[in-house]
Amino acid sequence: MSQARIIDGKAFAAQLREQVAAEVARLKAEHDLTPGLAVVLVGEDPASQVYVRSKGEQTLAAGMHSETHRLPAETSQAELLSLVERLNDDPAIHGVLVQFPVPDHMSQAAIVAAISPDKDVDGLTVTNAGRLASGLPALTACTPAGCMVLLRDVVGDLRGKRAVVVGRSNLMGKPMAQLLLAADCTVTIAHSRTQDLAAVCREADILVAAVGRPQMVKGDWIKPGATVIDVGINRIPKEDGKTRLVGDVDFEAAKGVAGAITPVPGGVGPMTIAMLLANTVSAAKRLNGIAG
Ligand SMILES: Nc1nc(=O)c2c([nH]1)NC[C@@H]1CN(c3ccc(C(=O)N[C@@H](CCC(=O)O)C(=O)O)cc3)C=[N+]21
């Protein structure tokens, strides 16, 4: 059986980070501007700790200003909102990201609403979601934006392709569908209530899995030769008691059917952080009236 091309997200991300670092150097030299990103983490979720550390390290490595605010799980929503407001007003900060999930006593919607749309590097505010849906320039969620970079390279011309996005979250599924639509794909958004999900997936030239269920998408759900983008990051137990990372796609089965597929880890994940840096640079330029 023919084997799918394995899309090297790590390599794409490294390339993107180099471009970002070069642009940061130019902004410093020509505009005396250092883009700054603030990441806020509430509580001690171990996976979030890993991502947040990685975000901070990569921000610094690109020559940018990085702040990580770690708050205890029992922080009140009012305290978190006042930190977000301070970051909104801080001229050294151009991107504000509150890592999700937040503890249960907080409202995700209220937190998103507090973030200045100009610094909303997750693209989660109503303003940025509406701008994206209306075809206006917007800060766009990092993971879908990263998936588009991979798709444009691997697929090339996206016009008229059938794309199926499995998952409808505000952070991933919905903006992914909007970006594919803007690229002239024929887009279906499928989800947990979709009838005959396998048959819907089988129609896809481009299949994006973002459901958060380990290995849910089976090999025979995939159209032969399709491009499969696996957004899932799931930790499952191994026999030895440790855990391993798997996506939302049954990778071993899928790679015998797909034309190209992203692995987990090393696929979409690294692109997410690289796009976060790129979004922060865009925000810094807009906030300072610099074109491009
Ligand atoms: N406000 C907000 N914005 C986010 O963008 C956001 C969030 N909250 N909460 C959690 C999810 C998850 N997420 C990841 C980012 C990078 C990797 C990543 O770099 N993964 C690597 C390594 C994974 C590992 O080893 O743990 C890989 O896939 O190769 C994964 C997941 C961003 N998220």
The ligand as an SDF file (V2000), in Angstrom:
LIG
                    3D

 33 36  0  0  0  0  0  0  0  0999 V2000
   -6.0220   30.6390   24.8250 N   0  0  0  0  0  0  0  0  0  0  0  0
   -5.5010   29.5140   24.3370 C   0  0  0  0  0  0  0  0  0  0  0  0
   -4.8900   29.5170   23.1260 N   0  0  0  0  0  0  0  0  0  0  0  0
   -4.3300   28.3800   22.6220 C   0  0  0  0  0  0  0  0  0  0  0  0
   -3.8080   28.3860   21.4870 O   0  0  0  0  0  0  0  0  0  0  0  0
   -4.3620   27.1890   23.4120 C   0  0  0  0  0  0  0  0  0  0  0  0
   -4.9990   27.2380   24.6640 C   0  0  0  0  0  0  0  0  0  0  0  0
   -5.5570   28.4070   25.0980 N   0  0  0  0  0  0  0  0  0  0  0  0
   -5.0720   26.1490   25.4370 N   0  0  0  0  0  0  0  0  0  0  0  0
   -4.5060   24.8740   25.0560 C   0  0  0  0  0  0  0  0  0  0  0  0
   -4.3810   24.7400   23.5510 C   0  0  0  0  0  0  0  0  0  0  0  0
   -3.3670   23.7150   23.1240 C   0  0  0  0  0  0  0  0  0  0  0  0
   -2.3200   24.4330   22.4330 N   0  0  0  0  0  0  0  0  0  0  0  0
   -1.1420   23.8590   21.9740 C   0  0  0  0  0  0  0  0  0  0  0  0
   -0.0670   24.5890   21.5460 C   0  0  0  0  0  0  0  0  0  0  0  0
    1.1210   23.9860   21.1500 C   0  0  0  0  0  0  0  0  0  0  0  0
    1.2630   22.6150   21.1780 C   0  0  0  0  0  0  0  0  0  0  0  0
    2.5530   21.9850   20.7930 C   0  0  0  0  0  0  0  0  0  0  0  0
    3.5610   22.6500   20.6170 O   0  0  0  0  0  0  0  0  0  0  0  0
    2.6310   20.6460   20.6510 N   0  0  0  0  0  0  0  0  0  0  0  0
    3.8240   19.9300   20.3050 C   0  0  0  0  0  0  0  0  0  0  0  0
    4.4010   19.1940   21.5110 C   0  0  0  0  0  0  0  0  0  0  0  0
    3.3720   18.5590   22.3710 C   0  0  0  0  0  0  0  0  0  0  0  0
    3.9070   17.9200   23.6630 C   0  0  0  0  0  0  0  0  0  0  0  0
    4.9580   17.2720   23.6220 O   0  0  0  0  0  0  0  0  0  0  0  0
    3.2060   18.0560   24.6920 O   0  0  0  0  0  0  0  0  0  0  0  0
    3.5370   18.9770   19.1600 C   0  0  0  0  0  0  0  0  0  0  0  0
    2.3470   18.7390   18.8720 O   0  0  0  0  0  0  0  0  0  0  0  0
    4.4660   18.5250   18.5370 O   0  0  0  0  0  0  0  0  0  0  0  0
    0.1740   21.8650   21.5860 C   0  0  0  0  0  0  0  0  0  0  0  0
   -1.0080   22.4870   21.9660 C   0  0  0  0  0  0  0  0  0  0  0  0
   -2.6410   25.7480   22.4140 C   0  0  0  0  0  0  0  0  0  0  0  0
   -3.8070   25.9910   23.0000 N   0  0  0  0  0  0  0  0  0  0  0  0
  1  2  1  0
  2  3  2  0
  2  8  1  0
  3  4  1  0
  4  5  2  0
  4  6  1  0
  6  7  2  0
  6 33  1  0
  7  8  1  0
  7  9  1  0
  9 10  1  0
 10 11  1  0
 11 12  1  0
 11 33  1  0
 12 13  1  0
 13 14  1  0
 13 32  1  0
 14 15  1  0
 14 31  2  0
 15 16  2  0
 16 17  1  0
 17 18  1  0
 17 30  2  0
 18 19  2  0
 18 20  1  0
 20 21  1  0
 21 22  1  0
 21 27  1  0
 22 23  1  0
 23 24  1  0
 24 25  2  0
 24 26  1  0
 27 28  2  0
 27 29  1  0
 30 31  1  0
 32 33  2  0
M  CHG  1  33   1
M  END
$$$$
